[in-house]
Amino acid sequence: MRIGLAGAGRIGERHAAALGALPEVDALVIADAEPARARDLAVRLPRATALDAVDELFRSGLDGLIVAAATDAHANLVERAMAAHVPVFCEKPLASDLDGTFHIISAAASAETPVQVGFQRRFDAGNAAAREAVLSGRLGWLHSVRSCSFDPAPPPAEYVPSSGGLFRDCVIHDLDLIRFVTGREVVRVMAAGANRGDDFFRACGDVDTGSALLVLDDGTLAVVSATRYNAAGYDARLELFGSKDSIVTGLDDRTPATPLPERAQEPRRAYGGFLERFADAYDAELRAFLDVVAGRRGNPCPPEEALEAFYLAEACELSLREGRTVGTDEVRR
């Protein structure tokens, strides 16, 4: 396969390394808004070449395209890939707003070109096993779900104004995962946020810490928590409590939480960030995309799934702003 990569930043570099290790990828073609960054990445990888402009990707005879560029470039790149009938994998979000997301969904249906959205947590082995545990009935009926996304340090200040806010940028992964694992829909949310750290979050109308209570359509209650200031390390866990059993994913010897009373143990090397915590999941979702390109499987995360997660993030943001419970039907179109 000849695979294109738009974006040679942090996530693009990670995807490039994974693609370079896959035998199906005969050629990796990299382009970035900063051509020097694409060249620097290409020289470090086997079977990789760099282009001088992102536009050249669409004249390169690609079998598939990975979009890992800046968020505001996603929609245009996905649309151009569909117009060229090139299957495309896009990091979330597909677009910066609902109108753009709707447009891509409509275009994808007309073009009949696969568009896979990058919700890597669906491909984490623990989360996949949790989904199976729920669907098999092992847990009985669920009564409570807890999910967390705790970053060890905040992103750069210049990233925050275009991030979409904590719930759209970070919590959206938890929201998607809860739908995926439970197989249920969220009917209403109540969200709250706080600013205890750097002033640039408040200046952008954002929060650095947030929580949301979700009510699922079968009565299950779910709580999602996120923060930009978990200095102990990166922590992403999912806990499910049922009438028969309880399970947790993301709990291992690198989870940055200390049990009390403390006992003598080896020093813990906590996860430094999401790329490290979900390394295997990122690899798995790219392998899945290559299977989609080859026609060996159906699309595991189509645009419609991204839309549902976007709806939930929008409901959380609305609840945060207005200080009230928001029904998800208020934000649906």
C-alpha positions as CSV (number, residue, x, y, z in Angstrom):
1,M,0.0,0.0,0.0
2,R,1.0,3.6,-0.6
3,I,-0.2,5.6,2.4
4,G,-0.2,9.4,2.8
5,L,0.3,11.2,6.1
6,A,-0.8,14.8,6.4
7,G,0.8,16.3,9.5
8,A,4.2,15.6,11.0
9,G,3.7,16.9,14.5
10,R,3.6,14.8,17.7
11,I,0.7,12.5,16.7
12,G,1.8,12.4,13.0
13,E,5.3,11.3,14.1
14,R,3.8,8.6,16.2
15,H,1.6,7.4,13.3
16,A,4.5,7.5,10.9
17,A,6.6,5.3,13.1
18,A,3.8,2.7,13.4
19,L,3.0,2.7,9.7
20,G,6.7,2.3,8.9
21,A,6.8,-0.9,10.9
22,L,3.8,-2.5,9.1
23,P,4.8,-4.7,6.1
24,E,1.7,-3.8,4.1
25,V,2.9,-0.2,3.8
26,D,5.3,-0.2,0.8
27,A,5.5,3.6,0.7
28,L,4.8,6.3,3.2
29,V,4.3,9.8,1.8
30,I,4.5,12.6,4.3
31,A,3.5,16.3,4.0
32,D,3.2,19.1,6.5
33,A,2.4,22.8,6.5
34,E,6.0,23.1,7.4
35,P,7.9,21.2,4.7
36,A,11.1,20.9,6.8
37,R,9.3,19.0,9.5
38,A,8.0,16.5,6.9
39,R,11.6,16.1,5.6
40,D,13.0,15.6,9.0
41,L,10.5,12.9,9.8
42,A,10.9,11.1,6.5
43,V,14.6,10.7,6.7
44,R,14.2,8.7,9.9
45,L,11.8,6.2,8.5
46,P,12.1,3.3,6.1
47,R,10.2,3.6,2.7
48,A,9.2,7.2,3.5
49,T,9.4,10.3,1.4
50,A,8.5,13.9,2.0
51,L,6.6,16.3,-0.2
52,D,7.0,20.0,-0.4
53,A,3.3,20.8,0.1
54,V,0.2,19.0,1.5
55,D,-1.6,19.6,-1.8
56,E,0.8,17.2,-3.5
57,L,-0.6,14.3,-1.5
58,F,-3.7,14.2,-3.7
59,R,-1.5,13.7,-6.8
60,S,0.5,10.9,-5.3
61,G,-1.6,7.9,-6.2
62,L,-2.4,7.1,-2.6
63,D,-4.3,4.0,-1.4
64,G,-5.2,5.7,1.9
65,L,-4.6,8.9,3.8
66,I,-3.9,9.6,7.5
67,V,-4.9,13.1,8.6
68,A,-3.0,14.2,11.7
69,A,-2.7,17.9,10.8
70,A,-3.9,20.8,12.8
71,T,-7.6,20.6,13.9
72,D,-8.7,23.4,11.6
73,A,-7.3,21.6,8.6
74,H,-9.1,18.3,9.2
75,A,-12.4,18.9,7.4
76,N,-10.8,20.2,4.2
77,L,-8.3,17.3,4.0
78,V,-11.0,14.7,4.6
79,E,-13.2,16.2,2.0
80,R,-10.4,16.3,-0.6
81,A,-9.6,12.7,0.1
82,M,-13.2,11.7,-0.4
83,A,-13.4,13.6,-3.6
84,A,-10.4,11.6,-4.8
85,H,-12.0,8.4,-3.5
86,V,-9.1,7.8,-1.2
87,P,-10.0,6.1,2.1
88,V,-9.1,8.4,5.0
89,F,-8.3,8.0,8.7
90,C,-8.8,11.3,10.6
91,E,-7.8,12.1,14.1
92,K,-10.8,13.6,16.0
93,P,-12.4,16.0,15.4
94,L,-13.6,15.6,11.9
95,A,-14.5,19.3,11.9
96,S,-14.4,22.1,14.4
97,D,-18.2,22.4,14.6
98,L,-21.5,20.5,14.0
99,D,-22.1,22.0,10.6
100,G,-18.7,20.8,9.3
101,T,-19.3,17.4,10.8
102,F,-22.7,17.1,9.1
103,H,-21.2,18.1,5.8
104,I,-18.5,15.4,6.0
105,I,-21.1,12.7,6.9
106,S,-23.2,13.7,3.9
107,A,-20.2,13.7,1.6
108,A,-19.0,10.4,2.9
109,A,-22.3,8.8,2.2
110,S,-22.4,10.2,-1.4
111,A,-18.8,9.3,-2.1
112,E,-19.0,5.8,-0.6
113,T,-15.5,6.3,0.6
114,P,-14.5,5.0,4.1
115,V,-13.8,7.7,6.7
116,Q,-12.4,6.3,10.0
117,V,-12.3,8.6,13.0
118,G,-9.4,8.3,15.5
119,F,-11.0,7.3,18.8
120,Q,-8.0,5.1,19.8
121,R,-9.5,4.0,23.2
122,R,-11.9,1.7,21.4
123,F,-8.8,-0.3,20.3
124,D,-7.3,-0.6,23.8
125,A,-7.3,-4.3,24.8
126,G,-8.7,-3.6,28.2
127,N,-11.6,-1.5,26.9
128,A,-12.4,-4.0,24.2
129,A,-12.5,-6.7,26.9
130,A,-14.8,-4.5,29.0
131,R,-17.2,-4.1,26.1
132,E,-17.3,-7.9,25.8
133,A,-17.9,-8.3,29.5
134,V,-20.9,-5.9,29.3
135,L,-22.4,-7.5,26.2
136,S,-22.0,-11.0,27.5
137,G,-23.9,-10.3,30.7
138,R,-21.0,-11.0,32.9
139,L,-21.6,-7.8,34.9
140,G,-25.3,-8.2,35.1
141,W,-27.0,-4.9,34.8
142,L,-24.8,-1.8,35.1
143,H,-25.6,0.7,37.9
144,S,-22.5,2.9,37.8
145,V,-19.6,3.8,35.4
146,R,-16.6,6.0,36.2
147,S,-14.2,7.2,33.6
148,C,-11.2,9.6,34.0
149,S,-8.7,11.4,31.8
150,F,-6.0,13.1,33.9
151,D,-3.1,14.8,32.0
152,P,0.1,15.2,33.9
153,A,0.6,18.7,32.6
154,P,-1.3,21.3,30.6
155,P,-0.9,21.7,26.9
156,P,0.9,24.8,25.5
157,A,-1.0,28.0,26.1
158,E,-1.2,28.7,22.4
159,Y,-3.1,25.4,21.9
160,V,-5.9,26.2,24.2
161,P,-7.8,28.9,22.2
162,S,-8.4,26.5,19.3
163,S,-8.8,23.3,21.4
164,G,-12.6,23.6,21.7
165,G,-12.5,23.4,25.4
166,L,-11.8,20.6,27.9
167,F,-15.0,18.6,27.1
168,R,-14.6,18.7,23.3
169,D,-10.9,18.2,23.4
170,C,-10.3,15.7,26.2
171,V,-13.5,14.4,27.7
172,I,-14.9,13.5,24.3
173,H,-12.7,10.4,24.4
174,D,-14.4,9.3,27.7
175,L,-17.9,10.1,26.2
176,D,-17.2,8.0,23.1
177,L,-15.8,5.2,25.2
178,I,-18.8,5.0,27.5
179,R,-21.1,4.7,24.5
180,F,-18.8,2.1,22.9
181,V,-18.4,-0.1,26.0
182,T,-21.9,0.0,27.4
183,G,-23.8,0.0,24.1
184,R,-26.2,2.6,25.5
185,E,-27.0,6.2,24.7
186,V,-26.7,9.2,27.0
187,V,-30.0,11.1,27.6
188,R,-28.9,13.9,29.8
189,V,-25.8,15.4,31.4
190,M,-24.8,17.8,34.2
191,A,-21.3,19.2,34.0
192,A,-19.2,21.5,36.2
193,G,-15.7,22.9,35.8
194,A,-13.0,24.7,37.8
195,N,-9.8,26.7,37.2
196,R,-7.1,26.1,39.8
197,G,-4.1,26.4,37.5
198,D,-2.8,28.7,34.8
199,D,-4.8,31.8,33.9
200,F,-4.7,31.1,30.2
201,F,-7.5,28.6,30.5
202,R,-9.8,31.1,32.2
203,A,-8.8,33.8,29.7
204,C,-10.0,31.5,26.8
205,G,-13.3,30.7,28.6
206,D,-12.1,27.2,29.3
207,V,-11.6,25.2,32.5
208,D,-8.6,23.1,33.5
209,T,-10.6,20.6,35.5
210,G,-14.1,19.2,34.8
211,S,-16.6,16.5,35.7
212,A,-19.9,15.4,34.2
213,L,-22.7,13.2,35.5
214,L,-24.3,11.3,32.6
215,V,-27.6,9.5,32.7
216,L,-27.8,6.6,30.2
217,D,-31.0,5.5,28.5
218,D,-31.3,2.4,30.8
219,G,-30.8,4.4,34.0
220,T,-27.1,3.7,34.4
221,L,-25.2,6.6,36.0
222,A,-21.8,7.5,34.7
223,V,-19.3,10.0,36.0
224,V,-16.5,11.5,33.9
225,S,-13.6,13.5,35.3
226,A,-10.7,15.2,33.6
227,T,-7.9,17.6,34.5
228,R,-4.8,19.2,33.0
229,Y,-2.9,19.0,36.3
230,N,-2.3,15.4,37.5
231,A,1.4,15.7,38.2
232,A,1.6,12.1,39.4
233,G,1.3,11.0,35.8
234,Y,-1.1,10.3,33.0
235,D,-4.2,8.4,34.2
236,A,-7.0,7.1,32.0
237,R,-9.2,4.5,33.6
238,L,-12.7,3.1,33.1
239,E,-14.6,1.4,35.9
240,L,-17.8,-0.5,35.5
241,F,-20.0,-1.7,38.4
242,G,-22.8,-4.1,37.8
243,S,-25.3,-6.3,39.7
244,K,-23.0,-9.3,39.3
245,D,-19.4,-8.1,39.0
246,S,-17.2,-5.0,38.8
247,I,-14.2,-4.5,36.5
248,V,-11.7,-1.8,35.7
249,T,-9.4,-1.0,32.7
250,G,-6.2,1.0,32.8
251,L,-5.2,-0.2,36.3
252,D,-1.7,-1.6,36.3
253,D,1.7,-1.1,37.9
254,R,2.1,2.2,36.0
255,T,-1.2,3.7,37.1
256,P,-0.3,7.0,39.0
257,A,-2.3,6.4,42.2
258,T,-0.8,5.3,45.5
259,P,-2.8,2.8,47.6
260,L,-3.1,3.5,51.3
261,P,-1.8,2.4,53.7
262,E,1.4,2.5,51.7
263,R,3.6,-0.6,51.5
264,A,7.2,-1.1,50.5
265,Q,7.4,-1.4,46.7
266,E,9.6,-0.6,43.7
267,P,9.4,3.0,42.5
268,R,6.6,3.3,40.0
269,R,7.2,4.7,36.5
270,A,3.9,6.3,35.7
271,Y,2.7,6.9,32.2
272,G,4.0,10.2,30.8
273,G,1.1,10.8,28.5
274,F,-1.6,9.4,26.2
275,L,0.7,8.4,23.4
276,E,2.5,6.1,25.9
277,R,-0.6,4.8,27.7
278,F,-2.4,4.0,24.5
279,A,0.6,2.9,22.3
280,D,-0.9,-0.5,21.5
281,A,-4.3,1.0,20.8
282,Y,-2.8,3.5,18.3
283,D,-1.1,0.6,16.6
284,A,-4.3,-1.4,16.5
285,E,-6.4,1.3,15.0
286,L,-3.9,1.9,12.2
287,R,-3.9,-1.8,11.5
288,A,-7.7,-1.7,11.4
289,F,-7.6,1.2,8.9
290,L,-5.3,-0.7,6.6
291,D,-7.8,-3.6,6.8
292,V,-10.5,-1.1,5.8
293,V,-8.4,0.2,2.9
294,A,-7.9,-3.4,1.7
295,G,-11.6,-4.2,2.0
296,R,-10.9,-6.9,4.7
297,R,-13.3,-5.3,7.3
298,G,-15.9,-2.7,7.8
299,N,-15.3,0.7,9.2
300,P,-14.9,0.3,13.0
301,C,-15.4,4.0,13.7
302,P,-17.4,5.9,11.0
303,P,-18.2,9.6,11.1
304,E,-21.6,9.0,12.6
305,E,-19.9,7.8,15.8
306,A,-17.8,10.9,15.9
307,L,-21.0,13.0,15.6
308,E,-22.6,11.2,18.6
309,A,-19.5,11.9,20.8
310,F,-19.6,15.5,19.5
311,Y,-23.2,15.9,20.6
312,L,-22.4,14.7,24.1
313,A,-19.4,17.1,24.4
314,E,-21.6,19.9,23.2
315,A,-24.2,19.0,25.9
316,C,-21.5,19.1,28.5
317,E,-20.2,22.5,27.4
318,L,-23.8,23.9,27.4
319,S,-24.4,22.5,30.9
320,L,-21.1,24.0,32.1
321,R,-21.9,27.4,30.7
322,E,-25.5,27.5,31.9
323,G,-25.2,25.6,35.2
324,R,-28.0,23.2,34.5
325,T,-28.9,19.7,33.5
326,V,-29.0,19.4,29.7
327,G,-30.9,16.8,27.7
328,T,-29.0,15.5,24.8
329,D,-32.0,16.1,22.6
330,E,-31.3,19.8,23.1
331,V,-28.1,19.7,21.0
332,R,-29.1,17.1,18.4
333,R,-30.1,18.1,14.9
